[in-house]
């Protein structure tokens, strides 16, 4: 499920959270925005993990919190997030109006399964996302470890409208100037956007493009399907996409992994069901 649409966290003591300052906010569309906050010196996470983000409750109520994938890589000095806007949402109805200098709450314990350690070694890494499910892959795709472990890193991002392809410029140009992964990204990174509701060079759901073989033909992969010996996959986005693609992966012979037992593909269980 898109990271901002997760159910509220259970009540927790204030000691479980840091109060951090908003550094910048970028509104992509009337439905999407990104923001960054300060990073505590003691905060450690693995690229691809998520953390609880929230705001103090109104009129003395308990804080309102949601799980957000961290969009910045594990070594970044600031913490970046990508969010949807929900006008009547308990959190995002307020969070979408934050501005630099405002304060937000952040949990102290990141977690998650969309991490490189949960995958077996392989030849190709597919990071398959819809909507704000791109967030953890912004982290993983900017981590040098991804390019060291895999010969090719393929980021797919499916949205309804072209304007919702947030970070398109990052993947097509800006990442090539990144001091840590720029040279590798020029050779190893493939950005594969698809749009479902308007004309685009690649139309339709990513699930459809996998089933038809278009994804593999576009990438020049002759097998026409995922290969258990070579391909490793991470999934994040809508519940429907995750369940459909996970079923396809299992049909192709791939096995789901976890932090305890690395496998061929992983998804974020905290966001599904």
N, C-alpha and C positions, 0 to 999 in steps of 0.2 A: 504494500500500500504506500502511496506517496507519503513522505515522512511527516508532513504537517497534519495528516488526517488520522493520526493514531489516537486512541482513546486516552482520556486523562490518566495521569499517573496517580497512584495511591497517595494519600496524604503522607507527608514526610516532615521531619523536623527541619527547622531552618538550617541547622548545622550540616545538613546533607547537601547544601547548595552554596555556591559562591555568588556574589553580586558583582556583575561585570558591566563595563561601559561600552555602549555602542560606538563603533569607530566610523562606520559608513553604511549607507543604505543605497541600494540601486533597485528601482522599479522597472522591471522588464516590460510588463503589460499590466492591465487592470486585474490580472489573476496571479501574477508571479512577481516576487521580489527576492533580492538577496541582501544579506547584511553581515557585518563582521563585528565581533566583540573582542575585548581584551582577553588575553590568555594568562591565567595564573601561572606563576613560575613552577609550581609543583604539579601542574596538570599534564599527564602523559596519556597518549592514546595511540592505537594502531590505525593506519590509514584505512578508512572504510567503516570505522565504528560510529556509533551514535551516542547521544547524550541527551538528558532532559533539559529543555529550555522553557522558561516561563516568565510570568509577570506576577507581582504581588496581587493578591485578591483585592477586590473593591470593598470598601466599607467594612474592613476587618475580616473579610472572608479568607479562606485558605488560598495559597498561590495556585494559579492555573498553569499546568505543565503539559508539554507534549514531547514525544521522542523526535529528535532531529538528527539526521546523519550529518556528520561534520564534513564540509566540502573542501576544507583545506588539508594538505598532507600533514603527516604527523610531526614534521619538523618546523612548520610555519609559526611565525611569531604571533599571528592573530588567528582567531577561529571564525571561519566563514560558514554560512548556512544559506540554503535555498528553500523558500517557502511559498506555499499557495496563499491566497487571500480568500477568506470565507467571511462574508459580511456579518453573518449571525454566529460565527464560530466563537466559542468561549475564549479562545486565545487569539487566533489570527485576526479577529475583528478589531482587536486592540494592537496586536503586534505589528500589523501592517502600517501603523502610524508612527512607529518609533523613528527617532532622528538621532544624529550624532550627539553624544553627550548624555543620552538617556541611559538608564540602567535596566538590565534584565537579570533573571536568575538562571544559573546553570548548575546542573548536577555535578558532583565531584567524581562520579564513577562511570566512565564510558564503557560500552560493551558492544557486542555484535558479532555476527558470523561472516560479514562481507569483508573478510580480511585474507590476505595472501596465504597466511599460515594454515587456513582451512582447506586449501587446495593442494592436490598432488602436483608434482612437476609436470610440465606439458610444453607443447610447441607454441600454442596460441591461447591468448586470454581474451574471451569475449565478455564485455561489460554491457549487459543488455538492460536498458532502462526505458521507462515512460515517465513523462511529466517531471515532478520534483524528485523522482527516483534516480535522477542523474546525480544527485548530490554526493553519495559516497564514492562514485566513480570519478568525480572531480578530484577527490582525494587520492584514490588509487592510481589514476592515470598521471598524476604529477609526482608519484613516488618512484625514485630510481630503482627500487627493488622490483617493481613490476617489469621494467625493461631488462633487468638482469636475469629474472627468472623465466621470461617468455620471449621468444623471438619476435612475436607480433602481438600488439595490444589493440583490440578492436572495440571502439565505443559506439554502441548503437543508442539512439535517442529518438523515441517516437512521441509525437505531440499532435494535437488537433489542428493547430494553425501554425503557419511558418513563423509568425512573430513570437511563438512560444519556444523556439529553438534557442533558449538561453545558453550562453557560453559557446555559441557557434563560432564566434571569432576566436575564442581561446583555442579551440581544437583545430581550426583551419589555418591559423597564423601565429597567434601570440605565444603558444606553447613552444614554437620553434626557436624562440628567443630566450626560453627559460635557461638560466645558467646551469641548472642541475640536470635537466632531462632534454634540453632542446635538441642536441645533436642526435640523441637516440630517437626522439619523437619524430624527427624528419624522416627517419628510415623505418621505424617500427610501428608507429601509431597510425591507425585508420579510423576516421570519423565517418559514421554511417547514420545520418539522420533520415527519418521517414515521417511523413505527414499524412494524417487520415482524412481531413475534411476540406482540403483545397489542393489545387494543382501544385505538384512539386516533382522534382527529378526522381524521387523515390516515393511513390504513393502507397498508402495502406499500412496495416498493422504489421509489426515485426513478426508476429506469429504466422501471418499469412505468407510472408516472404520466406520464412523458414520452411513452412510446409510445401510451398511451391518450388523451393530450391533457388529462388531468385537471390537470396542472401549469398549463397555459396557461389553462384555464377558471377555475381557482381564482384566478389572477392577473389575470383579466379581459383576457387577450391574445387577440384574435380570430383571429390567424393559425393558432393551434393547433400551432405548431412554432417552432423557433428560426429567426430571420431573419438571414441573413448581413450585411445592411446595418445592422442595429440591435443585435443581441445579441452580447455577448462573454462567454466562459465560462472559468472556472478549475475544474479537477477535482482532488480529492485524497481518498484513502480506500482502499478495498479494490481490489485489482488487477482483480477481476471488474467492479466498477462502472466503473472508469476505462476499461477496454477497451470495455465495452458502450456507455457514454455517448459515448465518442469516436467509435465507429462510427455512432451515431445522429447526432451532430453533422456528421460528414462526409456522411452521407446527406442532411442538410438543407442541404448546400452550404457548410458552414463549413470553414475551413482552419486547421490547427494552426500556432501561432506559436512564436517563440523569442526569446531575448535579441537574437540577431543579426538576426532578421527577424520583426517583430511580425505577429501573425495574429489570427484570430477566436476561437481558444480555445487554452488551454495546460494541460498536465499536467506532473507532476514525473517526468521520465524516471528520475531517480535511485531512485525508489521502485517502478518498474515493470519486471518482467522481469529 
